[in-house]
Amino acid sequence: MDAATAPARRLRAREKEENFPVALRWLPREPRRHLHAVYAATRLIDETGDAAPGDRVSQLLALRAQVTALWQGHTPDDPVLQMLASTVTACTLPQEAFQELIEANLVDQRVHRYASFDDLLGYCRLSANPVGRLVLAVFDQSTPDTVALSDRVCSALQVLEHCQDIAEDYAAGRIYLPQHDLAAAGIAEASVATGGPGDPACRALVLTQVERCESLLGEGAPLVARLTGWARIAVAGYIAGGYATVRALRAAEGDVWSAPVRPRHVDTVAAMVTLLGKATVVTP
């Protein structure tokens, strides 16, 4: 394994931890390759903002400069971004999507709380929604309509992940549960660290976020019918992963502290079949 491919393979392994299939094996080789490249680059940005040793702001700004250079035709220093280069050209990826993801991670360095759910969705516009736009670009199916629907789906997927990672985020100094919700439920921030079976209020608050995410997924689900070909199948997998995560969090009764909560593969497949079936019915 050479120096250029090792980081990408490491990040590729992270795909198995996601709630949704990043690049379904059913997809043709080229779109799968492009989706893997996009995922690796987005994970690189997130890992730099979340776990890089040293000055993360400086490192994120360095990534920003490399992204800018890539779109100017220069070869970036980072091997993961080097592997993204052919996908940028082949799919005409929007540079602003990567710049927004970098900005989201810069925000993470200085903003650790969100007052309301709407404020959290504002953060998702930078941290999550650009990923959906990149997926649409891979399949050349970006329109104002598909982008708007994709944004709802991506925001839901991001908040669901926040629900799963509450204790981990708290340990990193971040709370993504809206402050207004915590106050209304009478939950002290310290309780967010442990929550679990002994704190029904914490579990109920998680389920409130889950309900909101399910509504967002429902609003975005018509995206599947708007897409064609392999894009429809790929995106159905993402949305299905979201619904399966909703199901898993509800089955755990909102307890994300006692044990990791992850969606079951069988639930993802079932939701995907349902989504594709409904899309076939409504498509002329």
QUIGIBEL-V91218 format. One line per field, one symbol per residue. ss: DSSP state (a for helix, b for strand, c for the rest). psi: psi as a letter, one per 20 degrees, with the letter a starting at -180 (. if undefined). burial: b if it has 24 or more other ideal C-beta (glycine too) atoms within 12 Angstrom, else e. A space follows every 50 residues. Layout:
# QUIGIBEL-V91218
ss: ???
psi: ???
burial: ???
This chain:
# QUIGIBEL-V91218
ss: ccaaaaaaaaaaaaaaacccccccccccaaaaaaaaaaaaaaaaaaaaaa accccaaaaaaaaaaaaaaaacccccccaaaaaaaaaaaaacccaaaaaa aaaaaaaaccccccccaaaaaaaaaaacaaaaaaaaaacccccaaaaaaa aaaaaaaaaaaaaacaaaaaacccccccaaaaaaacccaaaaaccaaaca aaaaaaaaaaaaaaaaaaaaccaaaaccaaaaaaaaaaaaaaaaaaaaaa acccccccccccccaaaaaaaaaaaaaaaaaacc
psi: prhhhghhhghhhihiiriqognqihqrgghggghgggggghhggghghh ipqbnhghhhhhgghhgghgijjqprhphghgihghhgghjlqphhghhh hghghhhhiipjqpgrhhgghhghhhhghhghhgghhhjlkorhghgggh ggghgghghghhghkggghghjjqoipphhggghikpqhhhhhgcahjnh ggghhghghgghhhggghhihihghirrbhhggghhhghhhghhgggghh hikjnjhhqpoqqqghhggghgggghghhhgip.
burial: eeeeeebbeebbeebeebbbbbbbeebeeebbbbbbbbbbbbbbbbbbbb eeeeebeebbebbbebbeebbeeeebebbbbbbbbebbeebebbbebbbb bbbbbbbbbebebbeebeebbebbbbbbbbbbbbbbbbbebbeeebbebb bbbbbbbbbbbbbbbbbebbeeebbbbbbebbeebebeeebbbebbeebe bbbbbbbbbbbbbbebbbebbbbbbbbeebbbbbbbbbbbbbbbbbbbbb ebebbbbeeebbbeeebbeebbeebbeebeeeee
